[in-house]
Structure formats: C-alpha cells, structure tokens
Amino acid sequence: MKKFVQTPKRHNLLALITTIVMNASLITLISISPCYGELAFFMATRDEQIYAKSPSKYEQEIFPSNSGRKIYFHRDPLLTISDDEIELITVEISQMDRDLNDVVEKAFQVLERKRSKKGKDTKDYVVTFFFKEQGAKKFRSFAHRHTGEMFAVKFKSLILGVPTLIGSFEGKGNDFALMGLDEDGINRLKKIFSPIKDKVIWK
C-alpha cells in the first residue's frame, strides 16, 4: 500500500489556498455589512394630473401629516446616502416657529392665558444632515444635476421633507436641511433614529 506523504511544496500550496479563502470570506463579510438606514431621494410632484397619467409609477402620502396635501413620488429613489456616510443629524423647531412662539407667549402673558394644544401641534421641525465627505460629494453632484426639481426625501419609511432643489450646490458645504415634520412625525422619527442615537442631537 502506498503511503501519502505531504511534501513541503504541497503543504505550502494548501496553506496559501486556505489563507486566500479566509481573506475572501472576511472581505465578503465587510462588503455586505448592512447599514441601518439611508437618506433616499424620490422624484416627486403634487400635481394630481401628472400622477393620474401613470399611477403605477408612484406612491402617495399626505405630507405634512396634518396638512391634507398629497405628495406623489416615484417608487424607486434616484439617490441614496447611507447612515455610514452621515456624520451628524440635528433636529430642532424651525426658527420661524421659535419667533412666533415668543410672540404668542408674550401675548398670553398679557392676557393671562395658556397656550392652546392646537398651537403646540402646528410646530414645524427642521432636520439637518451633516454628511461625511463621500456623502457630501454624492449629494452636491446630484443636486447640481437636478436643480429646480422636487423630491420626497425619506429616511427609512418616513418622509422628512419635500424640497425643491435650488442653487448651484457647488462648494464645500456638507449639510442639508429638511423642514416640514410636525409633532406626529417627530415622534415617529425618535423611534426610527433610536439605533443611531449617537449621531443625533435634539435641540
């Protein structure tokens, strides 16, 4: 009976193959490592006639949630920026509402009245994303190509704003602000942002 003898050359070859396979597996794990969520830009319109021509292309939602106004947006995004490409997110009451609230508070102090619940529910919030360099480059290039167009911008399942992109977007700015969320939207956003809470500042 012949005995199998593993030669040094064969041993080295097997070791090399094993190393390659292990490294390939590690690279695959790294490359498919999922991000938690992404900021997605969907081409949008508020024109019901445009929607009616090809409704299968669109989804629809009321935004802001208390406005009764429908937004129609494409099913597939034209741009996505993953949370790995986002450095920081801030959430705050819009400055317009801050100024109005100050006036209302002073008026109520004079009249010795409390603010109504309705007044609180009409606050608008601003959500600002500060991108890392890669995300900022993607956004600036996209915004430059689509200036003048309307988009529904979502993070996971929640619409954060419906901006029309205006401006050259050339330069080194790395932030993008969205306005329109009401109290209900903010409550949903708190749950959505909870896994990445270290990146979020609530002002």
N, C-alpha and C positions, 0 to 999 in steps of 0.2 A: 504494500500500500504506500502510495506516495504521500509524503508529508508536505503540507503547505508552509512555506517559510516566507514571512513578510519581510521583504527587503527594505533597507532604509529608503530607497527611492520610492517604493510603493507607499511606505508609511508617510513620507513627506507629501506625496500627492493626496492621500486621504486627508491629512491634516489641513492641506490647503483648501480642498473642497469643503470640508467642514467649516472652516473659517469664513469662506465666501458665503455659504448658506446662512450662517449665523448673522453675518453682517447684512445680507439681503433682507433677512427677516426683521432685523432692527430698523432698517431704512423703511421697510413697508409699514411697520407699526408707527413710526414717526410721521410718515407721509399721510396716513389715514387717520391720524389722531383728530377726532372731531372737535370743532369749536362749539361753543354753547349756542350761539345765535349770530345773526348777521343783520346789518342795516341794508335793506333792499329797496331799490327804486323802480317803481312800476309806472309806465306811461299812463296818464290819466286824463279824464275830461269830466266836466259837469254837464255837458250837453247831451240831453236825453235822445236827441235825434241821431247823433253820431253813434250812441250806444245801440239804438234801435236798428241800425243798418246791419250790424253784425254782433248781436248779443252774446254769441258763443265765445267771442274773444275776451269778454270782460267778466269781472266780478263787480259787485256793487256793495256799497256800505254807506251808512249815514255818518257824516263827519262834518263838524264835531257832533258828538252823540246826542246833544240836546238841541241841535240846530234844525233838524228835519230835512237837511240838504243832502242829496245823494251824490256820491262820488263814484264814477265808473273807472275801473283800472284794469289793465291787461293782466292776464293770469301769470305770465312769466316776467320776472324782473329783467331790466336792461343792465343793472349794475348791482353787485352785492359787495359789501365791505364787512368782513368777519370781525367778531369781537377781538380777535388776536391783533387786528390792525387798528384797534381803537385804544387810545391811551387813557382817556378820561371822559366821563359824562357828567354834566351838571344839570340839575332840574330846579327851576325857580319860577315864582309868579312873574308874569310879564310886567315890565316897568310901567306900562300904561295902566294896568290894574293896580299896581302899587300906588301910583299917583292918585288914581280915582278913589282908592280905599282911604287914603289920607283925608281927602276932601269929605268923603262920606262920614268918616269917624268924627271929624270936627263939627260937621253939621248935626250929627246925632248927639254930640256932647252938648251943643247949644240947646237942642230940642229935648234933651234928656230922654233919648230913645235908643234902643238897642238896634244893632244891625239885623236885618231880616235874613232868614235862612236862604231866601231866593238870591239875595245879594252875594252870599258866600258861594252859591253853586254856579254863578256866572263867571268866576275867575278863570282866566286863561293861563296856561303854563308854557314856559319855554324850556325845551330840551336841547342842550348843546353838546355836540360830539366833537371831541378833540382827537384828531387822527394821528397815528404814527406816520412816519414819512411815506411808507409804501401805500397806506390807505389814502393819505392826502394827495399823492400823485394820481392815484386812480380817480379820486373824486374830481380834482381840478380838470383833468383831461376829459372826463365825462361831462361835467358841467359846461365846459367850453364848447363841446360839440352839440349840446342840447339847450343852449341858451334860448329863452323865450318859450320853452315847453313846460307843461305842467306834469308833476309826478305825485303819486301817492307814495309816501315813504313809510316803510314798516320796519319794526324790529320784532322778529318772530311773527306773531299773529296780530299785533296791534299797530294800527295806523297812528303815526306820531305827528304827521303834518301833511299838507297838500300844497307844497310850494311851487311857484313858477320860477324857474332858474333864470336870473337876470344878472348880467355883468360878464366881464371877460374871464374872471376866476384865474387870471394869471398872477403869479407872485408866489409868496411863501406862506400864505395863510393855511392853517391846518385845522380850522374849526368850521362847523356847520350847525346853524341853529334852526330849530323847528318850533313853530308856535301853533296852538290850536287845541291842545288837550285840556279837557275840563276835569273836574274832581273825580268823576267816574273813571275817566281814562287814566288818571294818576294812580288811583287805587289798583287798577289792573297792572300798571307799569311797575309798581312796587313789587308785585309778585313775579313779574317777568324778569326784573333786574336782580332779584334776590341772589341767584347763583353767581352774579358778577358784582356783588355789592361793594367790593373793594375798589372798583373803578368808578363808583357813582357817588357824587356829592349832592345832597339835598339841601338847598339853601332856603 
